Amino acid sequence: MSVPQRRPTLSMPSKPAGGALRDILHHIDLAMQFVEGFGGGTFKDDVRTVYAVTRCLEIISEASRRLPEELKVRHPAIAWKHMASAGNVYRHDYEDVAAQFVWDTVQRALPPLRVVVEQEIARQA
């Protein structure tokens, strides 16, 4: 019986945080695309979109845990601990996740996070 070979990754991040930063940026962009054209009221009525955006936030939360502390210290305006702990709510207390909370997170927290992530990616280049 042969052991399955691991597929090589196509690109390795130049620094350990690179992959997590790219994951965060990708899922911010996805979440923003998913909510495009919605208002707060219409968003909550579209279960599929709420679900997709919640999944993006869950992945952003998990990826934020892989960022080094020195990166987080450079950006104290970002609620890193809250971001990381929010993933537990999305995963374990999902019945308590309100569409309004998801909407507010996308509208208020993701734009400044995107700026920080882009700065850090550029810093690594």
C-alpha positions in Angstrom: 0.0 0.0 0.0 1.5 3.3 -1.0 1.3 6.4 1.1 -0.4 9.3 -0.7 2.0 12.1 -1.6 1.3 15.6 -0.5 0.8 17.9 -3.4 3.3 20.8 -3.4 1.9 24.2 -2.8 2.1 26.4 -5.9 3.5 29.4 -4.0 5.0 29.7 -0.6 4.6 32.9 1.4 7.8 34.8 1.7 7.1 35.1 5.5 4.9 33.0 7.7 2.1 35.6 7.9 1.9 35.9 4.1 -0.5 33.0 3.6 -2.8 34.1 6.4 -2.8 37.7 5.1 -3.7 36.5 1.6 -6.5 34.3 3.0 -7.9 37.2 5.0 -7.8 39.5 2.0 -9.4 36.9 -0.3 -12.3 36.4 2.1 -12.8 40.1 2.8 -13.1 40.5 -1.0 -15.5 37.6 -1.2 -17.7 38.9 1.6 -17.8 42.3 0.0 -18.8 40.8 -3.3 -21.5 38.7 -1.7 -23.1 41.7 -0.1 -22.9 43.9 -3.2 -26.3 45.2 -4.1 -27.8 44.4 -0.7 -29.0 46.8 2.1 -29.1 45.8 5.7 -32.8 44.8 5.5 -32.6 42.8 2.3 -29.3 41.1 3.3 -30.9 39.4 6.4 -33.7 38.0 4.2 -31.2 36.2 1.8 -30.2 33.1 3.8 -27.7 31.9 1.2 -25.8 35.2 1.3 -25.9 35.4 5.1 -24.5 31.9 5.2 -21.8 32.6 2.6 -20.7 35.8 4.4 -20.7 34.1 7.8 -18.3 31.5 6.4 -16.0 34.2 5.1 -15.9 35.8 8.5 -15.2 32.4 10.1 -12.2 31.9 7.8 -11.0 35.5 8.4 -11.2 34.7 12.1 -9.2 31.5 11.9 -6.6 33.1 9.6 -6.2 36.0 12.1 -5.0 33.5 14.7 -2.0 32.6 12.5 -0.8 36.2 12.4 2.3 37.0 14.6 1.8 39.1 17.6 4.2 41.8 16.3 2.0 42.4 13.3 -1.0 42.8 15.5 0.8 45.2 17.8 1.5 47.5 14.8 -2.2 47.8 14.3 -3.9 48.4 17.7 -7.0 49.8 16.1 -8.0 46.4 14.8 -9.8 44.3 17.4 -7.7 41.2 16.9 -8.8 39.3 20.0 -12.5 39.9 19.2 -11.9 38.8 15.6 -10.3 35.6 16.7 -13.0 34.8 19.3 -15.8 35.6 16.8 -14.9 32.5 14.9 -15.9 30.4 17.9 -19.3 32.0 17.9 -19.7 31.3 14.1 -18.7 27.7 14.6 -20.2 26.8 18.0 -23.0 29.2 18.7 -24.2 29.5 15.2 -27.8 29.6 16.2 -27.1 32.9 18.0 -25.4 34.6 15.1 -27.7 37.3 13.9 -27.7 38.5 10.3 -27.5 42.1 11.6 -24.3 41.3 13.4 -22.8 39.8 10.2 -23.9 42.8 8.2 -22.5 45.2 10.7 -19.2 43.3 10.8 -18.9 43.5 7.0 -19.8 47.2 6.8 -17.7 48.4 9.8 -14.9 46.0 10.5 -13.8 44.7 7.1 -12.9 48.0 5.3 -10.3 49.0 7.9 -9.0 45.4 8.2 -8.6 45.3 4.4 -6.4 48.5 4.6 -4.2 46.9 7.3 -3.9 43.6 5.4 -2.9 45.3 2.2 -0.2 47.3 4.1 1.2 44.2 5.7 1.3 42.3 2.3 3.1 45.3 0.8 5.5 45.4 3.7 6.4 41.8 3.0 7.0 42.4 -0.7 
